[in-house]
């Protein structure tokens, strides 16, 4: 990810589906037990959850990812 100034969000609602698909793919393959810690993956998902204008379906997908991280 690029260097962001304070208050800048890494995701936009228009690009969020691709980011969610990437997170789903990574967490399906390696789970939260990969090279990165659960804390890292949780923060990535929570970052996405903070995107303004989140659609209910996007929220549901991200919540499932958080649940998967917690269960691993």
TACOR-V464575 format. One record per residue. N is the residue number from 1. RES is the residue in one small letter. OMEGA is omega in degrees with one decimal (NA if undefined). NEAR is the number of other C-alpha atoms within 12 Angstrom. D_FIRST is the distance of its C-alpha to the first C-alpha in whole Angstrom. Layout:
BEGIN
[[N;RES;OMEGA;NEAR;D_FIRST] [N;RES;OMEGA;NEAR;D_FIRST]]
END
This chain:
BEGIN
[[1;x;-179.5;8;0] [2;x;178.0;8;4] [3;x;-176.7;9;7] [4;x;175.8;10;8] [5;x;-179.7;8;12] [6;x;179.4;7;14] [7;x;178.3;11;15] [8;x;179.8;14;12] [9;x;-177.5;22;11] [10;x;-176.8;26;8] [11;x;168.5;27;10] [12;x;-178.5;22;13] [13;x;-179.4;23;16] [14;x;-178.7;17;17] [15;x;-173.3;19;13] [16;x;-178.8;30;14] [17;x;177.8;24;16] [18;x;178.7;17;14] [19;x;178.4;26;11] [20;x;179.1;36;15] [21;x;177.9;19;16] [22;x;179.4;21;13] [23;x;178.6;33;14] [24;x;-179.4;28;18] [25;x;-178.6;15;18] [26;x;-177.5;23;16] [27;x;173.9;33;18] [28;x;-178.1;19;21] [29;x;-173.7;13;21] [30;x;-175.2;19;20] [31;x;179.9;26;20] [32;x;-178.9;30;19] [33;x;-179.4;21;21] [34;x;179.7;17;19] [35;x;-179.7;14;18] [36;x;-176.1;17;15] [37;x;174.7;18;18] [38;x;-179.8;25;19] [39;x;178.9;18;17] [40;x;-177.1;20;14] [41;x;177.8;32;14] [42;x;-179.1;29;16] [43;x;177.4;21;14] [44;x;-179.7;32;11] [45;x;179.1;38;14] [46;x;174.7;27;15] [47;x;179.1;27;12] [48;x;178.5;37;13] [49;x;-178.3;33;17] [50;x;-179.8;24;16] [51;x;177.1;27;16] [52;x;177.1;20;19] [53;x;-179.0;17;21] [54;x;177.0;23;20] [55;x;178.4;19;23] [56;x;-179.9;13;25] [57;x;176.9;16;24] [58;x;178.3;29;20] [59;x;-179.5;25;21] [60;x;179.3;18;24] [61;x;-179.9;27;21] [62;x;177.8;35;19] [63;x;176.4;24;22] [64;x;177.7;23;23] [65;x;177.6;34;20] [66;x;178.4;31;21] [67;x;179.3;21;24] [68;x;179.0;24;23] [69;x;-178.7;31;21] [70;x;-178.4;19;24] [71;x;-175.7;14;27] [72;x;NA;19;25]]
END
